[in-house]
Amino acid sequence: MVISTPLTRTAATNCQDQTHLNVESEKRQTAGNYRLVGAAAAVPQTPSRVVRGRVADSTNTHQCGNGRSLCPPEDTPTAAMHLQGTFYILKKRCKVTLTEQCISWIPEGSPECYRRILISEVVGTWLCPCGSSRCRVRPHSSAHAPARHDPSPAPLTPASPAPPVLPMPQPVAKMSGSGLTLEYCERGGGRAGPTWRTRTVALMHPANEMVVAWHQAIRGLLSGLRQRPRRLLVVINPVGGKKQASSIYKRKVMPLFRRAEVEARVVKTEHRGHAQELMEDEANLEGMDGVVAVGGDGLVNEVVMGLMLVACRRAGINPHDPQVQLPATPLRLGIIPGGSTDALCHSTHGTSDVVTAALHIIMGDSRQVDVASVHRDDQLQHVATTMVSYGYFGDLLRTSERWRKLGPTRYLLSGVLQLFRNRFYEGQLKVRAPATPLAQPYDVNICSDRCNVCTKAAACSPTPGEWLQFTGRWSIVTSAVTSCACRLSPHGVSPAAHLGDGCADLVLVAGRSRCHTLSYLFRTAFTGNALSLDHVTFHRAQEVVFTPKAGAAESSWNCDGELLTEPKLRLRVHCQRVGLFSRGVEAVNEDPSKTPAPAKTVAV
């Protein structure tokens, strides 16, 4: 909670007089160049210092955390707006500076307590006369508190004696000004991964018009952020996972959207495939800046499938042609985790935290990721954003669908059952690897928010190479489009998979014994170095074609948590075709004790 300290009459008067003189001086110097951004232009006599282009006082060029100066150098283009003023923050008199890029403050006498917040990381701002913590929940619409009307006493009858007059207590002297509450995003950390949280700070000043001017200026800057969504279509799966998606959105996400002034239209799915139907109806997408899926990977798959079909229809492309390159989705997708695994959310944010996912949507972060098309007999069956798996994971999903009443526990029970069954499947695999792969499955440098591999793939997609053919017997055949990390498996199925390199990692686990399958599952879930096992092989591929052996046992495919019963399948990866409200995994801490698995040669 932020509490302000009272100002003396002399200090407040001197502050207002000095800033007013600065404004008048700057107005005479800049002549017609004096202006404020946004709605603040309606307040021409704001008691704060306004400088066009750069700060006139050289003492204001403080260094920020990344080593860059707060003010632009002389030879750079001038900024459009710059405000300076004195506010009280946490009982300390602070010099506050507002530019188009950030807002910063320095307590007087404590230059080491410099704080800088990017405008793009500000959730919202509102006027508040007290600066209390409850304003974070109930934003005020004006700078003055609502008038309190005391109930008037009942009229006295002539027979009633007059009540005795009691001495009224003297009110405590308070600051006769107003405050500005600012809510912003702050990056955290810990075991949950690179999480984000919101913090509030109150800026107090005795002059109400100064606070109003700053409030309007900040709101004008926020409204000018084009990457931020203003209207969103929110699709909720109320029965997915632990059936808490509706409660998660109502308790954690909706209040953030309201304080950020994001208009949301909420639709709850009623049956399987309903989300895809909503996306295919373009009337639901009209005027929207993005789509938010509140649920698990199955709901995300339906939304991506619908958006992809809409993109194909607009581009005049036949999506059922396996040789065609799919277009990019028309809207960005935000994912609020509410399912059992939430692999795509965890793979793109580095965490399955709900607040972190919501704040990335509010800040308007953008990241393009790969998507895989799944065809059979020249018909588009599905799209995949995480993985498509045959054998163990397909049998697990098929069995768990019969035990849906058990909730997420059904996956554990079904997994144990498949281990006891120890099934393996024979077939033929055709794999098309890139001619010059940008990375390998055993690389140490994994994908992050500043991934060079994804940047190169965005500039030029990998060139397809030659077809390779495999014939064998496997217990698990998995094509991982992303790392597929989740709460149960923090490293993922393929820790070195990239979000946007145009390739998928093909994982083959030889079907020999239960110990081989169990060792692969253990290392995948806990250590992340399954590549070092002799019976496990990885291949980076752009296209995969699987044909089961005639007369042999057949399994099912697990496509992002959706069951595909036909074993014959053709998969093709499309480079960076889905836009997400995400930055990618931030600040991955590498364990120096771990060494990369040695590269293995496979006989083809």
C-alpha positions in Angstrom: 0.0 0.0 0.0 1.3 3.5 -0.9 0.6 6.2 1.7 1.3 9.9 1.1 2.7 12.4 3.6 1.0 15.7 4.2 2.5 18.8 2.6 3.0 22.1 4.4 1.4 25.1 3.0 4.7 26.8 2.2 6.2 23.8 0.4 3.2 23.2 -1.7 2.9 26.9 -2.6 6.5 27.1 -3.6 6.3 23.9 -5.7 3.3 25.2 -7.6 4.8 28.6 -8.1 8.1 27.2 -9.4 6.5 24.8 -11.8 4.1 27.4 -13.1 7.0 29.7 -13.8 8.8 26.9 -15.7 5.7 26.3 -17.8 5.3 29.9 -18.7 9.1 30.2 -19.5 8.9 27.1 -21.7 5.8 28.4 -23.5 7.5 31.6 -24.4 10.6 29.7 -25.6 8.9 27.1 -27.7 6.2 29.4 -29.0 4.0 27.2 -31.2 5.7 23.9 -30.3 4.2 23.6 -26.8 1.7 20.7 -26.6 0.7 17.7 -24.5 -0.1 14.2 -25.8 -3.7 12.9 -25.8 -6.4 14.3 -23.6 -3.8 16.3 -21.6 -3.9 19.0 -24.3 -7.2 20.1 -22.9 -5.3 21.4 -19.8 -3.1 24.3 -21.1 -1.9 25.5 -17.8 -0.5 22.4 -16.1 1.8 23.0 -13.2 4.5 20.7 -14.5 7.6 21.2 -16.6 7.2 20.4 -20.3 10.2 20.2 -22.5 10.1 19.4 -26.2 12.6 16.9 -27.4 15.0 16.6 -24.5 15.5 17.5 -20.9 17.0 20.9 -20.4 18.6 20.0 -17.1 21.6 17.7 -17.5 21.1 16.2 -14.1 18.1 14.3 -15.4 20.0 12.0 -17.7 20.1 9.0 -15.3 21.1 5.6 -16.4 18.4 2.9 -16.5 18.8 -0.8 -15.7 20.0 -1.8 -19.2 22.6 0.9 -19.4 20.7 3.3 -21.7 20.2 6.9 -20.9 16.7 8.0 -20.0 16.9 11.0 -22.4 17.7 10.6 -26.1 21.0 12.0 -27.3 21.3 15.2 -29.3 21.5 13.6 -32.7 18.4 11.4 -32.3 14.9 12.4 -33.4 13.1 14.4 -30.7 10.4 12.9 -28.6 6.9 14.3 -28.9 6.2 14.9 -25.2 8.1 15.2 -22.0 6.6 16.0 -18.6 8.4 16.7 -15.3 6.8 17.3 -11.9 7.2 16.7 -8.2 5.0 14.1 -6.4 5.0 12.4 -3.1 5.5 8.6 -3.4 5.8 6.4 -0.3 6.1 9.5 1.9 9.1 10.7 -0.1 9.3 13.8 -2.3 10.2 12.5 -5.8 11.0 14.0 -9.2 8.8 12.3 -11.7 9.5 12.3 -15.5 7.1 11.1 -18.2 8.1 10.4 -21.8 6.5 8.5 -24.6 8.6 5.5 -23.7 8.5 5.4 -19.9 7.7 7.0 -16.6 10.4 7.3 -14.0 11.0 8.9 -10.6 13.9 9.7 -8.3 13.4 10.4 -4.6 15.1 13.6 -3.6 18.4 12.8 -1.8 18.3 9.2 -2.8 19.4 8.9 -6.5 20.2 5.2 -6.0 16.4 4.6 -5.7 15.8 5.4 -9.3 12.8 3.6 -10.8 11.8 3.3 -14.4 8.6 1.7 -15.9 7.9 1.3 -19.6 4.7 2.7 -20.8 4.1 -0.6 -22.7 4.1 -2.4 -19.3 1.5 -0.1 -17.6 -1.8 -1.9 -17.1 -3.9 1.2 -16.3 -4.2 4.4 -14.3 -7.0 6.1 -12.5 -7.5 9.1 -10.2 -7.7 8.5 -6.5 -7.8 11.1 -3.6 -6.3 8.7 -1.0 -3.9 6.4 -2.8 -5.1 3.4 -0.8 -4.6 -0.2 -1.9 -8.3 -0.8 -2.4 -8.2 1.5 -5.4 -6.5 -1.3 -7.2 -9.8 -3.2 -7.0 -12.1 -0.3 -7.3 -10.7 2.4 -9.7 -12.1 5.9 -9.1 -13.7 7.8 -12.0 -12.8 11.2 -10.6 -10.1 12.8 -8.5 -12.5 13.5 -5.6 -14.0 10.9 -3.3 -17.7 10.5 -3.4 -19.6 12.8 -1.1 -20.8 11.2 2.0 -24.3 12.3 3.0 -25.0 11.8 6.7 -28.6 10.7 7.4 -30.5 13.8 8.7 -32.1 13.4 12.1 -35.8 13.0 12.4 -37.7 16.3 13.0 -38.4 17.0 16.6 -41.9 17.3 17.9 -42.8 20.2 20.2 -43.1 17.8 23.1 -39.7 16.3 22.5 -36.9 17.9 24.5 -33.9 19.2 22.5 -30.9 16.9 22.6 -27.9 18.1 24.4 -25.2 19.7 22.3 -22.0 17.6 22.5 -18.5 18.9 21.5 -17.6 17.6 18.0 -14.0 16.1 17.7 -11.7 18.3 15.6 -10.7 16.6 12.3 -7.1 15.7 11.7 -5.5 18.0 9.1 -5.1 16.2 5.8 -3.5 17.0 2.5 -5.9 19.0 0.4 -4.9 17.5 -2.9 -5.4 14.4 -5.0 -3.6 11.3 -6.1 -2.9 9.3 -9.2 -2.7 5.5 -9.0 -0.6 3.6 -11.5 -0.8 -0.1 -12.0 2.1 -1.7 -13.9 3.6 -5.1 -14.7 6.6 -6.4 -12.8 8.6 -9.5 -13.7 9.1 -12.0 -10.9 10.6 -15.5 -10.9 11.0 -18.4 -8.6 10.0 -22.0 -9.0 7.0 -21.1 -11.2 9.2 -19.8 -13.9 9.4 -16.3 -15.5 6.2 -15.1 -14.0 4.8 -11.5 -14.1 2.7 -9.7 -11.4 1.1 -6.3 -11.1 2.1 -3.6 -8.7 0.5 -0.3 -7.9 2.1 3.1 -7.0 0.3 6.3 -5.9 1.6 9.7 -7.0 0.2 12.4 -4.6 0.2 16.2 -5.2 -1.7 19.1 -3.6 -2.7 20.5 -7.0 -5.7 18.6 -8.5 -5.2 20.1 -12.0 -1.7 18.8 -12.1 -2.8 15.3 -11.2 -5.6 15.4 -13.8 -3.1 16.5 -16.5 -0.7 13.7 -15.8 -3.6 11.2 -15.7 -4.8 12.4 -19.1 -1.3 12.3 -20.5 -0.7 8.7 -19.4 -4.0 7.6 -20.7 -3.2 9.2 -24.1 0.1 7.3 -24.3 -1.7 4.0 -23.4 -4.3 4.6 -26.1 -1.5 5.2 -28.6 0.0 1.7 -28.1 -1.1 0.0 -31.3 0.1 -3.4 -30.3 -2.4 -3.5 -27.4 -5.7 -5.2 -28.0 -8.9 -3.2 -27.3 -11.5 -5.8 -28.1 -11.2 -9.5 -27.5 -13.3 -12.6 -28.2 -12.9 -14.8 -25.1 -13.8 -18.5 -25.6 -14.1 -20.6 -22.4 -14.3 -24.4 -22.2 -16.3 -24.8 -18.9 -15.8 -28.6 -18.7 -12.1 -28.9 -19.6 -9.4 -30.0 -17.2 -10.6 -29.6 -13.6 -13.7 -27.7 -14.8 -12.3 -24.4 -13.4 -11.9 -22.4 -16.6 -14.9 -20.2 -15.9 -13.8 -19.5 -12.3 -10.2 -18.8 -13.4 -11.4 -16.2 -15.9 -13.8 -14.5 -13.5 -11.4 -14.3 -10.6 -8.1 -13.6 -12.2 -8.4 -12.5 -15.8 -11.6 -10.4 -16.0 -10.5 -7.9 -13.3 -7.2 -7.3 -15.1 -9.0 -6.8 -18.4 -11.3 -4.3 -16.8 -8.6 -2.2 -15.3 -6.7 -2.3 -18.6 -9.9 -1.1 -20.4 -10.0 -4.2 -22.6 -13.5 -5.0 -23.8 -14.1 -8.7 -23.8 -17.0 -10.7 -25.4 -17.2 -14.0 -23.5 -18.6 -17.2 -25.2 -18.7 -20.6 -23.5 -18.4 -23.7 -25.6 -21.3 -26.1 -25.5 -20.0 -29.2 -27.3 -16.9 -30.6 -29.0 -15.9 -28.5 -32.0 -18.0 -25.5 -30.9 -14.9 -23.3 -30.7 -14.0 -24.1 -34.3 -17.5 -23.3 -35.4 -17.3 -19.9 -33.7 -14.0 -19.1 -35.5 -15.3 -20.1 -38.9 -18.2 -17.6 -38.5 -16.4 -14.4 -39.5 -19.1 -12.3 -38.0 -17.8 -13.3 -34.5 -14.3 -12.0 -35.5 -15.5 -8.6 -36.9 -13.9 -5.7 -35.0 -11.9 -8.0 -32.8 -8.2 -7.5 -32.1 -7.6 -11.0 -31.0 -9.0 -14.3 -29.6 -8.4 -15.6 -26.1 -8.9 -19.3 -25.3 -9.5 -20.2 -21.7 -9.0 -24.0 -21.4 -6.6 -26.7 -22.3 -4.7 -27.7 -25.5 -7.8 -29.2 -27.0 -9.6 -25.9 -27.0 -6.6 -24.1 -28.4 -6.4 -26.7 -31.2 -10.0 -26.0 -32.2 -9.5 -22.2 -32.2 -6.3 -22.5 -34.3 -8.1 -24.8 -36.7 -11.0 -22.4 -37.1 -8.7 -19.4 -37.6 -6.6 -21.3 -40.2 -9.7 -22.2 -42.2 -10.7 -18.5 -42.2 -7.3 -17.5 -43.4 -7.4 -20.1 -46.2 -10.9 -18.9 -47.2 -9.7 -15.3 -47.4 -6.6 -16.2 -49.3 -8.4 -18.5 -51.7 -6.3 -21.5 -50.7 -7.5 -25.1 -50.6 -6.5 -26.3 -47.1 -7.1 -30.0 -48.1 -4.1 -29.9 -50.5 -1.1 -31.3 -48.6 1.3 -29.6 -50.9 0.0 -26.1 -50.3 1.5 -23.6 -47.8 -1.0 -22.5 -45.3 -1.4 -18.7 -44.7 -1.0 -16.9 -41.4 -3.9 -16.6 -39.0 -5.8 -13.3 -39.2 -5.8 -12.6 -35.4 -3.5 -13.2 -32.6 -4.4 -15.9 -30.0 -4.0 -15.5 -26.3 -4.0 -18.6 -24.1 -5.2 -18.7 -20.5 -4.3 -22.1 -19.0 -7.3 -23.9 -17.7 -6.7 -27.5 -18.8 -4.9 -30.6 -17.6 -1.4 -30.0 -19.2 -1.5 -26.6 -21.0 1.6 -27.5 -23.0 1.4 -24.7 -25.5 1.0 -22.0 -22.9 3.9 -23.4 -20.9 6.1 -23.8 -24.0 5.6 -20.2 -25.1 5.6 -18.4 -21.7 7.9 -20.7 -19.7 5.1 -21.1 -17.1 1.5 -22.0 -16.7 0.7 -19.1 -14.5 -2.7 -17.5 -15.3 -1.8 -13.9 -14.4 1.4 -14.0 -16.5 -0.6 -15.2 -19.5 -3.2 -12.5 -19.0 -0.5 -9.7 -18.7 1.2 -10.8 -21.9 -2.2 -10.3 -23.6 -2.7 -6.9 -22.0 0.8 -5.7 -23.0 0.1 -6.8 -26.6 3.2 -9.1 -26.9 3.5 -10.9 -30.2 5.2 -14.1 -31.3 4.8 -16.2 -34.4 4.9 -19.9 -33.9 4.8 -23.0 -36.2 1.8 -25.1 -36.9 1.6 -28.5 -38.4 -1.2 -29.7 -40.8 -2.4 -33.3 -40.5 -3.7 -34.8 -43.7 -5.1 -38.2 -44.6 -6.3 -39.2 -48.1 -6.0 -35.5 -49.3 -8.2 -34.3 -46.5 -7.2 -31.9 -43.7 -7.9 -33.8 -40.5 -6.5 -31.5 -38.0 -3.8 -29.0 -37.1 -1.2 -29.4 -34.4 0.5 -26.7 -32.3 2.3 -29.0 -29.7 2.7 -32.6 -30.7 1.3 -35.5 -32.7 2.1 -38.9 -31.1 1.4 -42.5 -32.1 1.7 -45.6 -29.9 1.9 -45.1 -26.1 0.4 -41.6 -26.0 -2.3 -42.5 -28.5 -3.3 -45.5 -26.5 -3.2 -43.4 -23.3 -5.6 -40.9 -24.7 -8.0 -43.5 -26.2 -8.2 -45.2 -22.8 -8.6 -42.0 -20.8 -11.5 -40.8 -22.9 -13.5 -43.7 -21.4 -12.6 -42.5 -17.9 -13.4 -38.8 -18.2 -15.4 -38.8 -14.9 -12.1 -39.3 -13.0 -10.8 -36.0 -14.1 -7.0 -35.4 -14.7 -6.3 -38.6 -12.6 -7.4 -40.6 -15.6 -4.2 -39.8 -17.5 -2.0 -41.3 -14.7 -4.1 -44.4 -14.5 -4.2 -44.9 -18.2 -0.4 -44.3 -18.4 0.3 -47.1 -15.9 -2.1 -49.4 -17.8 -0.2 -48.9 -21.0 3.1 -49.7 -19.4 1.8 -53.0 -18.2 0.4 -53.7 -21.7 3.8 -53.0 -23.3 2.5 -52.6 -26.9 4.7 -51.8 -29.9 3.7 -51.0 -33.5 5.4 -51.7 -36.8 5.3 -49.4 -39.7 7.1 -47.3 -42.3 8.2 -43.7 -41.8 9.2 -41.2 -44.6 10.9 -38.1 -43.2 11.8 -35.0 -45.1 14.6 -33.1 -43.3 15.7 -29.5 -44.2 18.6 -29.2 -46.5 20.5 -26.9 -44.1 18.9 -27.1 -40.7 19.2 -24.0 -38.6 19.6 -26.0 -35.4 19.8 -29.6 -34.2 17.7 -31.5 -31.5 20.8 -31.9 -29.3 21.8 -28.2 -29.3 22.5 -26.5 -25.9 21.0 -23.1 -26.8 17.3 -23.6 -26.6 14.5 -21.3 -27.9 13.9 -18.1 -25.9 12.4 -14.7 -26.4 15.5 -13.6 -28.3 16.0 -16.7 -30.4 18.4 -16.2 -33.3 17.1 -19.4 -35.0 13.5 -18.2 -35.1 14.6 -14.8 -36.4 16.5 -16.4 -39.2 13.6 -18.7 -40.1 11.3 -15.7 -40.2 13.5 -14.0 -42.8 14.0 -17.2 -44.8 12.2 -20.5 -44.2 14.5 -23.6 -44.4 14.8 -25.2 -47.8 13.3 -28.8 -48.0 15.9 -31.5 -48.3 15.8 -35.2 -49.4 13.3 -37.8 -48.2 14.5 -40.5 -45.8 12.8 -43.8 -45.1 12.7 -45.8 -41.9 11.1 -49.2 -41.3 11.0 -50.5 -37.7 9.1 -51.3 -34.6 8.4 -48.6 -32.1 6.5 -48.1 -28.9 6.4 -44.3 -29.3 6.4 -42.2 -32.5 6.1 -38.4 -31.7 6.4 -35.3 -33.8 6.9 -32.4 -31.4 6.2 -29.0 -33.0 7.2 -27.2 -29.7 9.1 -28.4 -26.7 5.7 -29.6 -25.2 6.8 -28.5 -21.7 4.2 -28.6 -19.0 3.8 -28.8 -15.2 4.3 -32.6 -15.3 7.3 -32.3 -17.6 9.1 -29.0 -17.2 11.7 -29.9 -19.9 9.2 -31.2 -22.4 9.3 -33.9 -25.0 12.0 -32.1 -27.0 13.7 -29.5 -24.9 15.7 -28.1 -27.9 12.6 -27.6 -30.1 12.0 -24.1 -31.4 8.8 -22.2 -31.6 9.3 -20.9 -35.1 12.1 -22.7 -37.0 9.7 -24.4 -39.5 10.6 -27.9 -38.2 9.3 -30.6 -35.9 11.4 -33.0 -33.8 10.6 -36.6 -34.6 11.1 -38.8 -31.5 11.4 -42.6 -32.1 11.4 -45.0 -29.1 12.3 -48.5 -30.1 9.7 -51.1 -28.8 11.7 -53.7 -27.0 10.7 -53.9 -23.3 8.9 -52.0 -20.6 12.2 -50.8 -19.1 13.0 -48.9 -22.3 9.6 -47.2 -22.4 9.8 -46.4 -18.7 13.3 -45.0 -18.9 12.3 -42.7 -21.7 9.2 -41.5 -19.8 11.3 -40.9 -16.6 14.0 -38.9 -18.3 11.4 -36.9 -20.3 9.5 -35.9 -17.2 12.4 -35.3 -14.7 15.8 -34.8 -16.4 15.1 -33.8 -20.0 18.0 -35.8 -21.4 16.2 -38.7 -23.1 18.2 -38.1 -26.2 21.2 -39.8 -24.6 19.4 -43.2 -24.4 20.5 -45.7 -27.0 17.0 -46.8 -27.9 15.8 -43.2 -28.5 16.5 -41.3 -31.7 15.7 -37.7 -32.7 15.3 -36.3 -36.2 14.5 -32.7 -37.2 12.0 -32.9 -40.0 9.7 -30.7 -42.1 7.4 -33.4 -43.3 6.5 -36.9 -41.9 4.5 -39.7 -43.5 3.6 -42.7 -41.5 2.1 -45.9 -42.9 1.3 -48.9 -40.6 2.4 -52.4 -41.6 -0.4 -54.3 -43.1 -1.9 -56.9 -40.8 0.0 -55.6 -37.8 -1.5 -54.1 -34.6 -2.6 -50.4 -35.0 -2.8 -47.6 -32.5 -4.3 -44.1 -32.5 -2.8 -40.6 -32.9 -2.8 -38.1 -30.1 -3.1 -34.7 -31.8 -2.9 -31.9 -29.1 -5.1 -34.0 -26.9 -7.6 -34.8 -29.6 -7.9 -38.5 -30.7 -7.4 -39.4 -34.4 -8.3 -43.1 -34.9 -6.9 -43.6 -38.4 -3.2 -44.7 -38.2 -2.1 -43.5 -41.7 -1.1 -39.9 -41.6 0.9 -37.1 -43.3 2.2 -34.2 -41.3 3.7 -31.0 -42.6 5.1 -28.1 -40.6 4.3 -24.5 -41.7 6.7 -21.9 -40.5 5.4 -19.2 -38.1 1.8 -19.2 -39.2 0.1 -18.7 -35.8 0.4 -15.4 -34.0 0.3 -15.5 -30.2 0.2 -13.0 -27.4 3.6 -14.1 -26.1 7.2 -13.1 -26.0 8.6 -16.6 -25.8 10.4 -18.2 -22.9 12.3 -15.5 -21.0 15.6 -15.8 -19.2 16.2 -19.5 -19.4 18.7 -20.5 -16.7 21.0 -23.2 -18.0 22.4 -25.7 -15.6 26.2 -25.8 -16.1 26.4 -29.3 -14.6 24.4 -30.7 -17.6 26.2 -31.5 -20.8 24.5 -31.9 -24.1 23.7 -35.4 -25.3 26.2 -36.7 -27.8 25.0 -36.8 -31.4 24.2 -40.2 -32.7 24.3 -41.5 -36.3 21.4 -43.6 -37.4 21.6 -46.1 -40.2 19.1 -45.2 -42.9 
